[in-house]
Amino acid sequence: MYWPLYIIVGALITFWLLWRYKNRRMIEMAKKLPGPRALPLLGNALLFMGQPEEFTRVLKDLIAEYGSVLKFWLGPDLNILVSDPDDLKLLLASTKTSVKGPQYKYMADVLGGGILSGSGPTWRKHRKIATPNYGKRAIESYSEVFNREVDILMEKLRSMSREQFDVYTHIVKTTSHAVCQTLMGLTKEQTQNLPYIQKVIDDSPNMYDLVFRRMTKWYLQIEPVFWMSSDHYELKNFLKIMGDFSEAILLHRAERLKTLEDSKRDLMNREDDAGVNTQLSVIDRFLLSQELNKEELVTETFTIFTSSQEASAKISSYILLMMAYHPKCQEKLYAEIKSVIGEQDRNVTDEDFKRMPYLEMVFKEVLRLFPIGAALQRTIHEDVSLSNYTLPAGCSLVAPIYHLHRDPRFWSDPDLFDPERFNPENVKKRNPNCYIPFSLGPMDCLGRFFGTKLVKTICVRVLREFELTSTETYDDLRVIISISVVSMNGYPIMLNPRKKINGT
């Protein structure tokens, strides 16, 4: 009667014993590392079974109890968390950590094994193709589109009632349309008519939540269990609309390339004196390279889109929310903006940003508190020795960026918002490696300069025209880690015009 159960239990025990024998060296080396006691098969997975907001507390407690190097097991995967800044610099720059960790598999199920979720030859090839569109010369050429999309945002904000609202819902449309007209190479009309564009914008955060649940909930990593879950149904639906959305973008650019005569195509492939061709979009480069198959084209197109629009919108929303919560900081930033931009609403330029040091400090403090990549995982494929420990081949490095940025060893009152942390005097006193919002080494964030310019363009234009307030306070803010750092409260602000639009 119970024989099916006996077979399952016997199979699990056999698997566990074989796995222990195969990985005996890694297990012995792991015994030398501090960390919580692990259960057979499950490891420490039960520690992460709580509500999403508990994840940050669990990691914080582990670091407090076991120190800057500690181990925990997620099933058969050995994870070694390192929170010492100098060790992290060494590890993230090492060729021995150039492969993303096993938890990225669940992101790759959505985005493929390319720029955001992959590593190895495919990652290097795709990143090399896309890189020119994220360089200085290309980003300089995006100013007109960024400002034009912010013009539309400003018109919308001016027409709204003076009630509290979630500013992210409006900003993410701005960043999405800006990305489509720069990195994607679409016209405004093509962008507006993309299939499912608003649904893709609305549903993408849920997709990241789903991926993070699979990363942290051990039972969702069992494929038959996941197939029976509502998450699987949700993922299938999202992949369908994501595919239609991406294929439409690819079709627009393929048709555009077909209309070019051979001479014009040659002209487009030539680089200027700075080594960059700003006429080509990322999608054009993917298509012209002929190195990506159809599936890769679809997933990389969506990767470029979502990694740029969602992150930029979130950082912009956090900056505006922090200004609403901290009126003295807001007034200081407004005074700087006014001194550079003047009284009239106008396009902002790269030269303007160079004259706004306090804006840069605010931007950095927001990224310290709310990093887009809250934690990184890398596979260790050769032993790596630190000062006191050795990370064995086969384990995974975990870089807890969110916790590093709030570590009291490096930051006084680490949970408070204080842009002055990034004034030149304070920066000199601090280990530079305790602040890594864009990661370190060859796998750092490709879109950091693109996102920085888009975020600053939005925030300068909004803050020049509106004083921001909120019925909530900074103490009310509740955040969770779900790939990035997400505000559970949303981004609630109220807009109060500083002056009439006509300048009177």
Buried (B, 14 or more C-beta within 10 A) or exposed (E): EEEEEEEEEEEEEEEEEEBEEEBEEBBEBBEEBEBBEBEEBBBBBEBBEEEBEEBBEBBBEBBEEBBBBBBBBBBBBBBBBBBBBEBBBBBBBBEBBBBBBBBBBBBBBBBBBBBBBBBEEBBBBBBEBBBBBBBEBBBBBBBEBBBBBBBBBBEEBEEEEEEBBBBBBBBBBBBBBBBBBBBBBBEBEBBEEBEBBEBBBEBBBBBBBBBBBBBBBBEBBEEEEBEEBEBBEBBEEBBEBBBBBBBBBBEBBBEBBEEEEEEEEEEBEEEEEEEBBBBBBBBBBBBBEEBBEEEBBBBBBBBBBBBBBBBBBBBBBBBBBBBBBBEEBBEBBBEBBEEBBEEEBEBBBEEBBEEBEBBBBBBBBBBBBBBBBBBBBBBBBEBBEBEEBBBBBBBBBBBBBBBBBBBEEBBEEBEEBBBEBBEEEEEEEBEEBBBBBBBBBBBEBBBBBBBBBBBBBBBBBBBBBBBBBBEBEBEEBEBBBBBBBBBEBBBBBBBEEEEEEEEE
